[in-house]
Amino acid sequence: MKAVVFPTARKSKKLGKLKGVGEDLQGSKDGQTATGGAGGGYLSSEKELNASAANALVPHGPGVVTPFLPPSICSVLELIEPEEVYSGYDNTQPDTTDHLLSSLNRLAGKQMVRMVKWAKVLPGFRGLPIEDQITLIQYSWMCLSSFCLSWRSYKHTNGQMLYFAPDLIFNE
């Protein structure tokens, strides 16, 4: 049986950030797969693994199916959630169009750098060829930025204002 690599995350003491690392999972001769982790390993048969993959969608209520993510993936995504980015907006200056647009441009640049750093710690991202990594970021950064703006606006202002950053909130 061939070795399978599953990415996990570990803290980097120097940077205080997460870096992806792989764990080799090797199968034994009797058709069972060993999985490792911080709490030790356990064995599960291939039938159990196939059954759990088939049950990846768990029904909640009559006719409703919701996706299910394993706890390990959810915890990794929570750990690598990017921190808030400040725009550096100077509220002592008058709100001119040029000043607001330059603040938004600075913020977009900072968010792009954070997004690339975040993508690098996503499980499996660094395993992709560099061309694919660049393509994924090029084609998804605008959607991710829009989603982040929408989520912040909903979370902090209940959707009443545009929450670009903690120091740059538009109310009109």
C-alpha positions in Angstrom: 0.0 0.0 0.0 1.2 3.5 -0.9 1.9 6.1 1.8 -0.6 9.0 2.0 0.4 12.5 3.2 -2.1 14.5 5.2 -1.1 18.1 6.1 -1.3 19.2 9.7 -0.4 22.5 11.3 2.1 23.4 13.9 3.0 26.7 15.6 6.2 28.4 14.7 7.6 29.8 17.8 9.6 32.5 16.0 6.8 34.0 14.0 3.7 33.0 16.0 2.1 31.8 12.8 1.2 28.3 11.5 3.1 26.4 9.0 1.8 23.3 7.2 3.6 20.1 7.7 2.8 16.6 6.4 2.3 13.4 8.3 2.9 10.1 6.6 0.1 7.6 7.0 1.1 4.1 6.0 -1.0 1.1 5.5 -0.3 -2.2 7.2 -0.2 -5.5 5.4 -3.7 -6.6 6.5 -5.6 -3.8 4.7 -5.8 -1.4 7.6 -4.6 2.2 7.6 -2.7 3.7 10.5 -3.3 7.3 11.2 -1.2 9.3 13.5 -1.6 12.5 15.5 -0.9 14.2 18.7 -3.0 11.7 20.7 -1.3 8.6 19.2 -2.5 6.4 16.4 -5.4 4.2 15.7 -6.3 1.6 13.1 -9.4 1.7 11.0 -10.2 -0.7 8.2 -10.7 0.5 4.6 -14.4 -0.4 4.8 -14.8 2.1 7.7 -12.9 4.8 5.8 -15.1 4.3 2.8 -18.2 4.3 4.9 -17.2 7.5 6.6 -16.4 9.1 3.2 -19.9 8.1 2.0 -21.4 9.7 5.1 -19.7 13.0 4.6 -23.1 14.6 4.1 -25.2 14.3 7.2 -28.9 14.9 7.0 -30.5 17.4 9.4 -34.3 17.2 9.1 -36.5 15.7 6.4 -34.8 16.1 3.0 -32.1 18.6 4.1 -28.5 17.6 3.6 -25.7 19.8 5.0 -21.9 19.3 4.4 -19.8 17.9 7.1 -16.1 18.8 7.7 -14.1 16.6 10.0 -13.1 18.3 13.2 -9.4 18.3 12.3 -10.0 20.4 9.1 -12.2 22.8 11.0 -9.7 23.3 13.8 -6.9 23.9 11.3 -9.0 26.5 9.5 -9.8 28.2 12.8 -6.1 28.3 13.7 -5.0 29.8 10.5 -7.7 32.5 10.3 -6.0 35.7 9.3 -5.8 38.6 11.8 -7.4 42.0 11.2 -5.7 44.4 8.9 -5.7 48.1 9.6 -5.8 50.6 6.8 -3.8 53.4 8.4 -6.6 55.8 7.6 -5.9 59.3 9.1 -9.2 60.6 10.4 -7.7 64.0 11.1 -7.6 64.8 7.4 -10.8 65.8 5.5 -12.7 63.0 3.8 -11.8 63.8 0.2 -12.2 61.3 -2.6 -8.4 61.1 -3.1 -7.8 60.5 0.6 -10.4 57.7 0.9 -9.3 56.0 -2.3 -5.6 56.0 -1.3 -6.6 54.6 2.0 -8.6 51.8 0.3 -5.7 51.1 -2.1 -3.2 50.8 0.9 -5.7 48.5 2.7 -6.1 46.3 -0.5 -2.4 46.0 -0.8 -2.0 44.9 2.9 -4.9 42.5 2.6 -3.4 41.0 -0.6 -0.1 40.3 1.3 -2.1 38.7 4.2 -4.1 36.6 1.8 -1.0 35.2 0.2 0.4 34.4 3.7 -2.9 32.8 4.6 -3.0 30.7 1.4 0.5 29.4 2.1 -0.6 27.8 5.4 -3.7 26.2 3.9 -3.4 22.4 4.1 -2.2 21.2 0.7 -1.6 24.6 -0.9 2.2 24.4 -0.9 2.0 20.9 -2.4 0.6 22.4 -5.6 2.9 23.5 -8.4 3.9 27.2 -8.1 2.0 28.1 -11.3 -1.2 26.6 -9.9 -0.7 28.5 -6.6 -0.3 31.8 -8.5 -3.3 31.1 -10.7 -5.5 30.2 -7.7 -4.6 33.4 -5.9 -5.0 35.5 -9.0 -8.5 34.2 -9.7 -9.8 34.1 -6.2 -8.4 37.1 -4.3 -11.2 39.5 -5.4 -13.9 37.0 -4.3 -12.2 36.4 -1.0 -11.8 40.1 -0.4 -15.5 40.7 -1.2 -16.5 37.9 1.1 -14.3 39.2 3.9 -15.8 42.7 3.6 -19.3 41.2 3.6 -18.6 39.1 6.7 -16.9 41.9 8.6 -19.8 44.2 7.8 -22.4 41.7 8.9 -20.5 40.6 12.0 -19.5 44.1 13.3 -22.3 46.4 12.1 -25.1 43.9 11.3 -24.8 44.9 7.6 -25.6 48.5 8.2 -22.2 49.9 7.2 -19.2 48.8 5.1 -16.5 47.6 7.6 -13.3 47.7 5.5 -11.0 47.7 8.6 -11.4 48.6 12.2 -10.1 52.1 11.4 -12.0 52.5 8.1 -15.8 52.1 8.3 -18.2 53.7 5.7 -21.7 54.5 6.8 -22.9 56.1 3.6 
